Amino acid sequence: TLSRIVMVRRVADTAGGGVDAVLARAERQLNDGDVDHALRTLEALPPGAREAIDPWLVRARNRAEIDRRVSAVRAQALEDLARISRGGS
């Protein structure tokens, strides 16, 4: 039957704690560029669902770590530039 081949998931309804709602919220957060928040949202998935997306979760955690490191480098560079512009060394 078709239901064994195709899975339909609601993406508009983000209310509630069901798998579809959790995935819809995480998808919206990812679309907004908030990988960390999406990862925290996905922690609400039941173990079987988390296991199914585990390869993606590993890549997303790596991406979030890269984003944090880039942000720290950017903040340090801005701090250094501000200090230099004030005449500091």
Stockholm file with secondary structure:
# STOCKHOLM 1.0

chainA/1-89         TLSRIVMVRRVADTAGGGVDAVLARAERQLNDGDVDHALRTLEALPPGAREAIDPWLVRARNRAEIDRRVSAVRAQALEDLARISRGGS
#=GR chainA/1-89 SS CGGGTCCCCCCSCCCSSSHHHHHHHHHHHHHTTCHHHHHHHHTTSCHHHHHHTHHHHHHHHHHHHHHHHHHHHHHHHHHHHHHHHTTCC
#=GC SS_cons        CGGGTCCCCCCSCCCSSSHHHHHHHHHHHHHTTCHHHHHHHHTTSCHHHHHHTHHHHHHHHHHHHHHHHHHHHHHHHHHHHHHHHTTCC
//
